[in-house]
Amino acid sequence: MSEHGRTRAHVYVSGNVQGVYYRATTRDTARDRGVDGWVKNLSDGRVEAVFEGPRDDVEAMVEWCHEGSPMATVEDVDVTYEEPDGETGFRIER
């Protein structure tokens, strides 16, 4: 965790997570919590996301990924913690 109290989680989510509003719901949830970063679909069917912010809020987003959007079926969440990279805002990447 950085000296400013921020942490960064790099997450890969597998299961039925594309075409079920997973990215949009992730964006909205992260913005509601004040977490910065991004989310995108991968060609192998997974969703990749980065969350940066206060540790408790980032941890809450990682936990949220296990459920995801109401129509999603999450099979696995792989998370790696990294040094914050200065993300600002939360966006969906293409």
Backbone hydrogen bonds in HBPLUS format (Angstrom, degrees):
<---DONOR---> <-ACCEPTOR-->    atom                        ^
c    i                          cat <-CA-CA->   ^        H-A-AA   ^      H-
h    n   atom  resd res      DA  || num        DHA   H-A  angle D-A-AA Bond
n    s   type  num  typ     dist DA aas  dist angle  dist       angle   num
A0002-SER N   A0006-ARG O   2.99 MM   4  5.52 157.4  2.04 167.7 167.0     1
A0005-GLY N   A0002-SER O   3.17 MM   3  5.59 158.5  2.22 116.9 117.2     2
A0007-THR N   A0053-GLY O   2.83 MM  46  5.66 156.0  1.89 152.1 154.3     3
A0053-GLY N   A0007-THR O   3.10 MM  46  5.66 153.1  2.18 152.6 160.8     4
A0082-GLU N   A0008-ARG O   2.95 MM  74  5.30 160.2  1.99 140.4 146.8     5
A0009-ALA N   A0051-PHE O   2.87 MM  42  5.23 156.9  1.92 149.6 157.4     6
A0051-PHE N   A0009-ALA O   2.91 MM  42  5.23 159.1  1.95 150.4 157.4     7
A0010-HIS N   A0080-THR O   2.80 MM  70  5.20 169.2  1.81 158.0 161.9     8
A0080-THR N   A0010-HIS O   2.92 MM  70  5.20 153.0  1.99 143.5 152.4     9
A0011-VAL N   A0049-ALA O   2.73 MM  38  5.11 172.4  1.74 160.0 162.5    10
A0049-ALA N   A0011-VAL O   2.85 MM  38  5.11 156.5  1.90 147.5 151.3    11
A0012-TYR N   A0078-ASP O   2.86 MM  66  5.14 151.8  1.94 146.1 155.4    12
A0078-ASP N   A0012-TYR O   2.87 MM  66  5.14 168.3  1.89 153.4 156.6    13
A0013-VAL N   A0047-VAL O   2.75 MM  34  5.12 167.6  1.77 157.4 161.9    14
A0047-VAL N   A0013-VAL O   2.91 MM  34  5.12 156.2  1.97 145.0 152.9    15
A0014-SER N   A0076-ASP O   2.91 MM  62  5.22 165.3  1.93 149.3 153.6    16
A0075-GLU N   A0014-SER O   2.77 MM  61  5.57 167.3  1.78 139.9 143.1    17
A0076-ASP N   A0014-SER O   3.32 MM  62  5.22 158.8  2.37 127.9 127.1    18
A0016-ASN N   A0073-THR O   2.81 MM  57  4.93 143.0  1.95 147.9 150.3    19
A0073-THR N   A0016-ASN O   3.13 MM  57  4.93 157.6  2.18 124.9 131.9    20
A0025-THR N   A0021-TYR O   2.97 MM   4  5.98 161.0  2.01 147.5 153.2    21
A0026-THR N   A0022-TYR O   2.86 MM   4  5.97 151.6  1.94 146.2 154.7    22
A0027-ARG N   A0023-ARG O   2.89 MM   4  6.14 164.9  1.91 154.5 158.1    23
A0028-ASP N   A0024-ALA O   2.98 MM   4  6.21 167.4  2.00 149.4 152.5    24
A0029-THR N   A0025-THR O   2.92 MM   4  6.00 161.4  1.95 146.8 152.1    25
A0030-ALA N   A0026-THR O   2.87 MM   4  6.01 164.8  1.89 155.5 159.8    26
A0031-ARG N   A0027-ARG O   2.91 MM   4  6.10 164.4  1.94 153.8 158.3    27
A0032-ASP N   A0028-ASP O   2.96 MM   4  6.13 155.5  2.02 143.5 150.4    28
A0033-ARG N   A0029-THR O   3.09 MM   4  6.34 141.2  2.25 141.5 151.4    29
A0033-ARG N   A0030-ALA O   3.12 MM   3  5.13 125.1  2.43  95.1 109.1    30
A0034-GLY N   A0030-ALA O   2.95 MM   4  6.08 111.9  2.43 138.5 156.2    31
A0035-VAL N   A0030-ALA O   2.87 MM   5  4.96 165.9  1.89 148.3 146.0    32
A0034-GLY N   A0031-ARG O   3.07 MM   3  4.94 150.1  2.17  97.8 107.1    33
A0036-ASP N   A0052-GLU O   2.82 MM  16  4.99 156.0  1.88 164.3 159.2    34
A0052-GLU N   A0036-ASP O   2.76 MM  16  4.99 154.6  1.82 143.3 144.8    35
A0037-GLY N   A0089-GLY O   2.79 MM  52  6.30 155.0  1.86 156.1 151.0    36
A0091-ARG N   A0037-GLY O   3.11 MM  54  6.59 150.3  2.20 136.3 141.8    37
A0038-TRP N   A0050-VAL O   3.12 MM  12  5.43 142.9  2.26 133.9 144.4    38
A0050-VAL N   A0038-TRP O   2.91 MM  12  5.43 157.6  1.96 152.0 156.1    39
A0039-VAL N   A0091-ARG O   3.04 MM  52  6.60 135.9  2.24 150.5 162.3    40
A0093-GLU N   A0039-VAL O   2.84 MM  54  5.94 163.4  1.86 152.0 157.7    41
A0040-LYS N   A0048-GLU O   2.84 MM   8  5.44 152.3  1.92 159.1 165.9    42
A0048-GLU N   A0040-LYS O   2.87 MM   8  5.44 163.6  1.90 163.9 168.2    43
A0042-LEU N   A0046-ARG O   2.86 MM   4  5.34 156.0  1.92 162.3 155.0    44
A0045-GLY N   A0042-LEU O   3.10 MM   3  5.66 161.4  2.14 121.9 122.8    45
A0057-ASP N   A0054-PRO O   2.99 MM   3  5.47 119.5  2.37 112.8 127.4    46
A0058-VAL N   A0054-PRO O   2.97 MM   4  6.21 161.5  2.00 161.3 167.3    47
A0059-GLU N   A0055-ARG O   2.83 MM   4  5.98 165.7  1.85 157.3 161.5    48
A0060-ALA N   A0056-ASP O   2.99 MM   4  6.15 149.5  2.08 137.5 146.0    49
A0061-MET N   A0057-ASP O   3.05 MM   4  6.33 146.5  2.16 140.4 148.8    50
A0061-MET N   A0058-VAL O   3.10 MM   3  5.09 119.0  2.49  94.2 109.1    51
A0062-VAL N   A0058-VAL O   2.96 MM   4  6.33 155.2  2.03 151.8 158.7    52
A0063-GLU N   A0059-GLU O   2.94 MM   4  6.23 162.5  1.97 151.5 156.1    53
A0064-TRP N   A0060-ALA O   2.87 MM   4  6.03 152.4  1.94 140.8 149.3    54
A0065-CYS N   A0061-MET O   2.99 MM   4  6.24 143.9  2.12 144.4 152.8    55
A0066-HIS N   A0063-GLU O   3.07 MM   3  5.59 149.0  2.17 112.0 120.2    56
A0067-GLU N   A0064-TRP O   2.93 MM   3  5.55 153.9  1.99 119.2 126.8    57
A0068-GLY N   A0064-TRP O   2.81 MM   4  5.90 160.5  1.85 167.0 165.1    58
A0072-ALA N   A0069-SER O   3.00 MM   3  5.33 157.5  2.05 116.1 123.4    59
